Amino acid sequence: MKDWTDIWASVEGFEWDEGNIKKNWERHRVSHIECEEIFFNDPIIVRKDMPHSTTEDRCFALGKTDTERLLFVVFALRRARIRIISARDMNRKERRVYEQTQEDTQI
């Protein structure tokens, strides 16, 4: 997979499935708007989700919403669109990684 900055340059928007919007809200109280916000706020950490990339390339992102909510978002790129698969609050380990990255970028 290419570098995230290369991928971001080709992204045209988001693609949503009503089932995923509902699932993310019911399970984790994460709105689709919050999911999109993390892609516009720094820092964002994006990595390939190797264990779940069997039928398509999947990635996960650690990022923050406009209200500073820290989210873990799994997504796929489909035809130049980000398709959110799942989203939840970061767990303790993910928060530590994200906060360390945030500190490193402020130096």
N, C-alpha and C positions, 0 to 999 in steps of 0.2 A: 504494500500500500504506500502511496505517496505521502510526503510530509503534509501535515495538517494545513499549513499555509497554502500549499499548492491546491489542496482539495477545496479549501474555503473560497479561493478565487473563482472556482467553477460552479459554486452552489448558487442556485436561482431562487431558493425559498424552501418551504416546508411542505410536506405531504402528510396528511392526517387520515387516520382510519377512525371512524366514530367509536368503534369498539375499544381502541387503545385510549382514546380520550376518556371514555367512561371508566375503563379499568384503572387507569392511573389516578383518577379522582377518587373512585370508590375504595381502592386499596391503600392509597398513600396520601390522599388529599393534595395531589399535585395537579395544577391546571395546565392545559396545553400552552397557555400564554407564558407561564413560568418556565416551562421546558424550553421554549424558544428564546427567552431572555438570556439564558446562560451562554448562548452562542455569541452574544453581543457584549458581554462583560469580561473584563480581564481580572485575574488570569483565568484561563480555561486549560484544562489538561485533557488531551484526547489520546486514546490508545486503542489499538486494535483489540477486539475481544476474541482472541484465538479460540477458546473452547466452544464459542457459539457461532463461529464463522464457517460452518460446514456447507450450508446451501447458498449463502451470500456473505460478503464481507460485512461484519458488524463491528462497531466501535462503541466505546463508552466514553463519556465525558464527565469530568468533575468541574463544576462551575457554580456561579452564584447568580441569583435572580436580582432584579432591581431593588428588592427589599432585603438583600443580603442572605437570603435563604440558600443553604448549601445543598445542591442536588447532585445525584448520580443518575445519569441519563444514558440509556442504551439506544443506539440508533443505527440505521443503515443508510447508505447513499443509493438512491434510486433515480436514475435519469436526472441528475443534477439537482435533486431535492433531498433534504434531510427528512427521513421518515423515522419518527420517534416510536420506539418499540415499548420501552418501559421507563419509568422515572420514580425516584424515591429520594428521601433525605439521605445524605451521606451518613455512613456509619462512623464510628470513632476513628478507625484506622484511616479511612478515606479523608476525613477531616484533617487529620495530622498531616497527611501527604499534601493536601491542598493548601493548608496554612503554611507549611514549610515552603512550598512553591511561591506562595504570595510573599513571604518574607524575602526569599531569594530574589524576586523580581523588583523589590523596593530598594535593594542595595545599590 
